[in-house]
Amino acid sequence: MTQPHDNGIRAVPRLTLVTSPGCHFCQDAHSVLAEFAGRGLVELGTVDAESSEGLALVETHRPAMFPLVLLDGRFFSNGRLPRRKLAHVLGVDRAGH
C-alpha cells in the first residue's frame, strides 16, 4: 500500500487495471477508477491482458476473472470491482469524498 513521504504526506496510491476485450466488469471498473483518478485520489494505469506486460501480470497473479486490479503492485481484486473495499482502502466514502 502507500507509504508516507519524509514530509508526512501519503503518496497517491497506484492502481493498475488489467483488462480483457469485451469484459463488462473491466469497463465498469475503468469508469469508477478513472473518476477516482480524475479527483486525484489514485494514479491509474491500464494494461491489456494480451500484451506482454499483461500476460506477465496474469501469470503472476492468476486472476479467476477480469479485470485484475493491483494496488501499488499487489493483488487487490479480480472480477467485479469491490467498491466498498476500495473506498475503505482509500479512506473515502463510496462516492469518492
N, C-alpha and C positions, 0 to 999 in steps of 0.2 A: 504494500500500500504506500501511500505518500509519506514522505519524511519531511520534517521541518528543515528549512534552510537555517544557516547560522543566525540570521536575524529573527528567528522565531516564526516566520511566515511559512505556512504549508505550501508546498508545490502543488500545482493543479494536477489532479490525477490524470494519467494517460490511459484511455480506453482504446483497445484495438478490437474492431469488429470484423470477424472473418465470415464472409458471406458466400452463398451459393446462388447461382442463377435461378430465377423463378421461385425464390423462397419468400413466402409472405411474412414469416416471422422475422426474416432479415430486413425486409422493407420497414416493418413496424419498429424494430429495434433501431434502425438507422434514423428514422424520423424522431424518435424520442431522444436518442443520444445527440443528434445534430442540434436539437433545441437546447439541450444542456450545454453543448459546446458553444453555441451562439451566445449564451449567457455567461460564458467564461468559467463555468463550473468544472469542465473537463476539457482535455485535449483529445480529439477523436481522430483515429486513423482507421481506414477501411482497407481490407485485404481480400482479394478474390481467392476463394478456397482452391481454385485450379491453378493459381500462379505458383511459382517456385517457393515463395515465402509462405503462401497459404498452405501448400502441401506439407511443408516442414512443420508449421504450427499444428495442422491436423494430426500429423504423425506423432507429435509430442504430446498433445492434449487429448486425442482420441474422443472428440465430441460424439455423443449419441445422435445429435441432430444439429442443424444450423439455425441461427448463427452461433458461432463460438465467440464469446466475449472474454477478453483478457483485461484485467485491471493492473496497470503497472507491470505488465508482462506475465502476470499469474492468472491462472484459470479463475474466472468469475462465474460464468454460466454458459449453458448451451440451450438451444431451443427458445421457447418464449422468454422474452426479457423479464426478469423478476423486478418489477418497478419498485415494490416496497423495499426489497433488499438493497437495490441501487440507491434509493433515497436515503436509507439508513446509513449506508457506507459513505455517502457524500455529505451527510449531515444536513439534508434539506427535506422539506416535505415533498410529497409525490409530484407536486406541480413545479418543483424546482426553486422554491423560495427559501 
